[in-house]
Structure formats: C-alpha cells, structure tokens
Amino acid sequence: MNTDLRDDDAFVDRLTAYLDKKASHAEDVVDAGVAEFAGVASELQAPATWNGPPSSLRQAILSRVRDQAKAAAPSKAKRRRSRWGRLAWAIPVAAVSAAIFTVVIVAVDRAMLPGPQPGETYVATGTQLAPGATATVVVSTNPPGFSLRVQASGLPAAAPGSYYSAWLHGPRGVVPLGSFHQHQQGGSVTLWSGVDPKDYTNLVITLQAEGEPPNPSAVVVMTANLNR
Amino acid sequence: MDGRDGSHPIHSSRFATKVTHVAAIPTQRNQLSVATLTAFRKGDVNAFGEVYDRYARPVWAVAVSVTHADQLAQEAMQETFIRAWQAASSYDPERDIGPWLLTIARYTALDVMRRELRPTRGGHEAEEDALVESPGIDQAWTSWAVQEALGSLNAEEREIIRLSFFDDLTQVQISERLGLPLGTVKSRSHRAHRRLAELLAHLRDDPVSDTREPGRPPSSYPHRGTGQRRKESR
C-alpha cells in the first residue's frame, strides 16, 4: 500500500469519525481538529442538498430546449431557402449584367477594330454564255483579308452538279476566291481573298462541274476588269 | 475504460499505478450510457432529458452554493442546461460528462450573480461588471461531490444521514422515528458515514483550478470527475 492510499484511508477515517461525532451531537467535534470537514457538514445540512430543484424547472428547461430544437431546424431550411432566394434574385441580374457587359465590350472592340475601308466597286458583265448577267463587285479591305461582295443579277442558278467559281487572274497567276450556286436570286455573296485584288487584272467567274479538278474551267460566264 | 461501468477513468499516472488490485469500490451512482451521451451530443432532446434527470441535483447544488438565492439558482440552473444543450456538439461522449457540466454550472451561476449585482445607472454611462466574490472551485466542487455521493448511497443510508444532519435529530430521536433499537441506529449511522466518507475521499485532493469560459468543455478532465475515486485496496 502506498502513501496515497494510506492518506486516503486516514482521510476516510477522519471524515467518518467527524460525521459520527456530528451525528451524535458530540460537543467536542470542533475541538477534534476536523474543521476541514465543515464544508461537507454544511452541505449535508443545506436544504438544497435534500430538496433538489423545483420540479417545474424540468418542464421549463425541456420546453426551452424543444423550442430551440424546433427553431433550429426551420432556420436551417430558411437559411438554405434564403440563400437560394438571394441566388434566384441574383442570377437574372448577373445574367443581364453579363449581357450588358458583353455588348459593351463587343461594341468597344468593334469600334476599336480597323473597319473595312470604303470598298471599290467594279462591274462585272456576262459573257456570251450569260449575256444578260451583270454584277457589282465591291472590294473591301478587312483584317482577315479582302472581301469581294458580289451582287449579281441575270445570272441563272447553277444547274445541279455544277456551281460557279470566282477567280483572280493576273501576272502573278490565278487565285481561287470561292464558289456559289446562285440558287436564290437577288442575294449577294461575299468571297474572300488572301491577296490584294488590285494586284490582279481580272475577276473571272466560271461554271464548274462537280468532280472536276479545282481549276478554272473554260466556261467563263462573267468577267470584271480590275485595272480601270 | 470510461468510468461508466462503475469504475472510474484513470486520468493520471499516479492513479495508473493503482489499478492492479482494486477492492471495496463503493457503488457509484448510475452513469449515462455512451449511446445516451452520443445522442445528447447530436442534439437529441430525449437524451438531453436523461442528462437533466441524472445531473439536475448536483447542478442545483452548485447553483445554490454560488448564488445563495432560490430565484437566482433557478435562473442559473436553466442557463446551465441551456448552455450545455447549445454546447453539446463540443462535448466528447467518451469522457465523463459530470466535470463538463460542473464547469458550465459554476461559471453560469457566477454570470447570474454578476448580472444580478450589476449596477443600473441609467443614461448612457457605461456599466461596469460588479465584482463578485467568486466561490472557489472548492465550494462548488464540494456541493457537487456531496450530491453525487448521496446519490450513490442506498435509500436507508441516505435517510439516516438526512435525519441526522438536515433534520438535526439525535440518534435517540432517530431510533424513535424509525422504530429501531438505538444500537442499530448507531451501527447503521456509522456504516452510512463510512460509506459517505469513502465516496468523498477525493475531496482530499487539491481542487483543480478551472478558468475556462462557460460552456467550454475542459480539454482534460480531473480524475475525480464522477465523485468516485478508484481505490485499489483498503
């Protein structure tokens, strides 16, 4: 048995003796040198020790706890709802703001872009294969290249299995510009060129047949002189 | 070992050396199951009710010992359990809940006293906290420990101590009241006193100073948490 346990035993002995003397209403209990146990005796004599809390407290406390538990659950859901509520309000606002922002940015961007230079207009005329055909060709300079907007009239739609093709002819050779079929009359078609049309002498429109090699055919339907 | 099987958790190396030959451990007041404490931690109201039923008396004893007034003690009692409920998620159900509640109860009772004694000056003059003489942890702990020890006695032992100390009856009067021979009353009283003294043996230790805020569970619990000290031999 170690010292702690001996001390515990001595403590228990002293406290037991103290309680015995108090219970027997002995006069010498204070003189016995056990004042250290006065706190215990005080507790044993206190009404609160024996009476306990009022029974009504239990119901009052449990009611408060139940109320808090109930309030906590809806408030969590409400917080979730309110978060979504705020989001529901914020989403369209954000979308509209983003749209406005995009429009502004695009507009500014477009405004800052070097716009197409005022185009030069040429007139194409039909050959003997399309004697009634005419076209205006507006050549404009754009960042991606040169655009040639062709507004033709009197040019019949290309037959099935055939198509029209535009070419630049000049000392540097032949450059393809693109193809169209002219199925809808009155419209215009924009062709693109990676070379400057001014460096070429003629714009030539040919009738091509599907399946043939991508070279200018001999069937020229319209021409325009670019060196005027 | 969690102390809920009637034994007590070993929290210090000093006691860790004593566990090999345990004897004569007085029956401890029923402890709450880990399942109940876990449910309490999760906010289960029924589990909270069990915690209340188990610890209402010791919390009340602390509240009264600090406030010395029934109305304030009731206020402190309510606040203690509400704070415990609100702080339940911070409680570790593997540890004894008693010291955790004792800490909350003591600080809450002190808060109630400070509020009660706070001067009301009116106007916009800043108020100052009244200086409340803080009952040491000794007093609160003694109140708690005595309540826990009495709860661990059987009804016969508890009754004879009550008649002797609270009703202030002599042993002759007790003998007449209970219709028992005086010798029986004396021997029964002595056994009850002995058992109570054993249950309060931990009071010999120096009280643990606890300065944590209310509702904050201690990071480690004193070994005397349930009011029962493991004894290895007697």
Interface residues (C-beta under 8 A of the other chain):
Chain A: M1 N2 D4 L5 D7 D8 D9 F11 V12 D13 L15 T16 L19 D20 K22 A23 S24 H25 G39 V40 A41 E43 L44 Q45 A46 P47 A48 T49 W50 G52 P53 P54 L57 R58 A60 I61 L62 R64 V65 R66 Q68 A69 A72
Chain B: R14 T17 K18 G43 V45 F48 G49 Y52 D53 A56 R57 V59 W60 A61 V64 S65 A73 Q74 M77 Q78 F81 I82 W85 Q86 D138 Q139 T142 S143 V146 Q147 L150 I161 R162 S164 F165 F166 D168 T170 Q171 K186 S189 H190 H193 R194 L196 A197 E198 L200 A201 L203 R204 R229 K231 E232 S233 R234
